[in-house]
Amino acid sequence: MSPHRPTLADVAAAAHVSVSTASLAFSGAGPIAAATRQRVLDAAAALDYSGPNPLGRQLRRGRSGIVGVVVGDSLRRSFRDPVSIQVLDGLVSTLGPLDLGVLLIPGSSDPAGPAVDPLLETAAMDVAVIMWGGTTDDPMLGALRRRGTPTVLVEGQPLPDVASVGIDDRGGMREATEHLLSLGHTRIASVTLPFDRSRGEGLVALDQMDHLDWEITRRRLDGVTDAGVTPVAIWETPASLVEHGRTAGTALLSTPDRPTAIACQSDLLASGVVLAARELGLRVPEDVSVSGFDGLDLPWLAPDVLTTVVQPLAEKGAAVGHAVEAFLAGEGPTRRMLPVSLRIGTTTGPAPTVS
């Protein structure tokens, strides 16, 4: 077997046509007779030539065909979170028909490590997506701006040069807190997502609130205060995982003046709090009410069903994909805000009476 790999020029020579005519035969576009196209395809089959190099075709178009997606955490933790998985599924399902591939880039999960993954600085991509957007001075966004890469920011601050897709999480958190108030709860604690890149864990004093950099965490806390509630305790977690919710729940519910309700910023955190309450011998919701955020289906938490703020996860991913599509069509940055809704489950009930 000859080591020579057939090229489009070889096919053109075998079919007795020009290289440009052979290229038209493969592209299916432009004026070319059916008989000529068939002759080119027959010559290609005889030479075992599968078609033009897709990378070369992409480069000629000035595109890589790749969308860089920066997840909000290490890939290991992100793929344990059903929220990330469902949003990514909605995104990929939208990009597939557009012949676009996805390059997953881990977010910053090590406070001592670099703030920007080297892939973000060097990898070929037509559009970048930053999941769970941080702040306006986010170093990842700064790197993409320096490269001139069109960017879609998911749940970040709206910016004039960046496309954005978000949800009304502040309004949803306010509604969940108002629901707890309507049940007579006055001692309401909050279990939050990370405040900043350091991903701390533990009680947050009021004088520590100035290091709250992450927009999602800030908005959801603002939703609690919008309802007229100052939390009796705020517990920051390093990530939206069940074990972090269990740690928070154990700490908050082990004190003599424990809260009667805990509003959590994710369903995984809320489910961890429920598990902690069970382990402490507390009844949910008779002794403590727990609310979450996301609207996940968690059959393993049975018999409990979380009271939660439902967000449209797959639709959010699809909206991100359409924002990418708009950039590639030359339409510039778009903005989309999706609604959320409160779903009452079994984990919230009337505040316990004080004997």
ChimeraX attribute file (.defattr): number of C-alpha atoms within 10 A of each C-alpha:
attribute: neighborCount
match mode: 1-to-1
recipient: residues
	/A:1	3
	/A:2	5
	/A:3	5
	/A:4	6
	/A:5	9
	/A:6	15
	/A:7	17
	/A:8	21
	/A:9	15
	/A:10	17
	/A:11	27
	/A:12	21
	/A:13	14
	/A:14	16
	/A:15	21
	/A:16	15
	/A:17	16
	/A:18	13
	/A:19	17
	/A:20	11
	/A:21	20
	/A:22	26
	/A:23	20
	/A:24	15
	/A:25	21
	/A:26	16
	/A:27	11
	/A:28	10
	/A:29	9
	/A:30	10
	/A:31	9
	/A:32	13
	/A:33	11
	/A:34	10
	/A:35	9
	/A:36	16
	/A:37	20
	/A:38	13
	/A:39	20
	/A:40	26
	/A:41	21
	/A:42	16
	/A:43	19
	/A:44	23
	/A:45	13
	/A:46	11
	/A:47	15
	/A:48	13
	/A:49	17
	/A:50	13
	/A:51	16
	/A:52	14
	/A:53	10
	/A:54	11
	/A:55	12
	/A:56	12
	/A:57	12
	/A:58	13
	/A:59	11
	/A:60	10
	/A:61	10
	/A:62	10
	/A:63	16
	/A:64	20
	/A:65	19
	/A:66	19
	/A:67	22
	/A:68	22
	/A:69	23
	/A:70	26
	/A:71	22
	/A:72	20
	/A:73	20
	/A:74	15
	/A:75	15
	/A:76	9
	/A:77	16
	/A:78	19
	/A:79	14
	/A:80	13
	/A:81	16
	/A:82	17
	/A:83	22
	/A:84	20
	/A:85	16
	/A:86	18
	/A:87	21
	/A:88	25
	/A:89	17
	/A:90	19
	/A:91	24
	/A:92	20
	/A:93	15
	/A:94	21
	/A:95	22
	/A:96	12
	/A:97	8
	/A:98	12
	/A:99	9
	/A:100	17
	/A:101	15
	/A:102	18
	/A:103	16
	/A:104	16
	/A:105	23
	/A:106	20
	/A:107	24
	/A:108	20
	/A:109	19
	/A:110	13
	/A:111	12
	/A:112	9
	/A:113	9
	/A:114	12
	/A:115	15
	/A:116	19
	/A:117	16
	/A:118	11
	/A:119	14
	/A:120	23
	/A:121	13
	/A:122	9
	/A:123	13
	/A:124	16
	/A:125	19
	/A:126	20
	/A:127	23
	/A:128	23
	/A:129	28
	/A:130	23
	/A:131	23
	/A:132	20
	/A:133	25
	/A:134	25
	/A:135	15
	/A:136	15
	/A:137	9
	/A:138	14
	/A:139	14
	/A:140	21
	/A:141	24
	/A:142	13
	/A:143	16
	/A:144	17
	/A:145	14
	/A:146	10
	/A:147	12
	/A:148	11
	/A:149	18
	/A:150	20
	/A:151	25
	/A:152	28
	/A:153	25
	/A:154	24
	/A:155	23
	/A:156	23
	/A:157	18
	/A:158	16
	/A:159	12
	/A:160	10
	/A:161	13
	/A:162	19
	/A:163	24
	/A:164	26
	/A:165	27
	/A:166	22
	/A:167	20
	/A:168	17
	/A:169	27
	/A:170	20
	/A:171	21
	/A:172	24
	/A:173	31
	/A:174	23
	/A:175	19
	/A:176	26
	/A:177	24
	/A:178	19
	/A:179	19
	/A:180	26
	/A:181	19
	/A:182	13
	/A:183	15
	/A:184	16
	/A:185	21
	/A:186	17
	/A:187	19
	/A:188	24
	/A:189	23
	/A:190	26
	/A:191	29
	/A:192	27
	/A:193	28
	/A:194	22
	/A:195	25
	/A:196	17
	/A:197	20
	/A:198	14
	/A:199	15
	/A:200	17
	/A:201	18
	/A:202	16
	/A:203	17
	/A:204	14
	/A:205	10
	/A:206	9
	/A:207	7
	/A:208	10
	/A:209	12
	/A:210	8
	/A:211	11
	/A:212	14
	/A:213	18
	/A:214	22
	/A:215	19
	/A:216	27
	/A:217	22
	/A:218	17
	/A:219	18
	/A:220	26
	/A:221	26
	/A:222	19
	/A:223	23
	/A:224	25
	/A:225	16
	/A:226	17
	/A:227	18
	/A:228	13
	/A:229	19
	/A:230	17
	/A:231	20
	/A:232	15
	/A:233	19
	/A:234	24
	/A:235	24
	/A:236	22
	/A:237	24
	/A:238	19
	/A:239	24
	/A:240	23
	/A:241	21
	/A:242	21
	/A:243	18
	/A:244	24
	/A:245	31
	/A:246	22
	/A:247	19
	/A:248	26
	/A:249	25
	/A:250	20
	/A:251	16
	/A:252	26
	/A:253	20
	/A:254	13
	/A:255	9
	/A:256	7
	/A:257	10
	/A:258	17
	/A:259	23
	/A:260	24
	/A:261	32
	/A:262	31
	/A:263	29
	/A:264	29
	/A:265	26
	/A:266	26
	/A:267	30
	/A:268	26
	/A:269	30
	/A:270	32
	/A:271	29
	/A:272	24
	/A:273	33
	/A:274	30
	/A:275	22
	/A:276	23
	/A:277	24
	/A:278	13
	/A:279	12
	/A:280	13
	/A:281	10
	/A:282	15
	/A:283	14
	/A:284	19
	/A:285	20
	/A:286	15
	/A:287	18
	/A:288	25
	/A:289	29
	/A:290	30
	/A:291	34
	/A:292	28
	/A:293	28
	/A:294	22
	/A:295	21
	/A:296	20
	/A:297	11
	/A:298	14
	/A:299	9
	/A:300	9
	/A:301	13
	/A:302	8
	/A:303	9
	/A:304	16
	/A:305	20
	/A:306	27
	/A:307	25
	/A:308	29
	/A:309	26
	/A:310	19
	/A:311	22
	/A:312	17
	/A:313	24
	/A:314	19
	/A:315	17
	/A:316	24
	/A:317	26
	/A:318	21
	/A:319	25
	/A:320	32
	/A:321	25
	/A:322	18
	/A:323	26
	/A:324	28
	/A:325	18
	/A:326	15
	/A:327	18
	/A:328	14
	/A:329	9
	/A:330	8
	/A:331	11
	/A:332	15
	/A:333	18
	/A:334	19
	/A:335	17
	/A:336	16
	/A:337	13
	/A:338	15
	/A:339	13
	/A:340	20
	/A:341	20
	/A:342	20
	/A:343	16
	/A:344	16
	/A:345	14
	/A:346	15
	/A:347	24
	/A:348	24
	/A:349	24
	/A:350	18
	/A:351	22
	/A:352	16
	/A:353	9
	/A:354	4
	/A:355	3
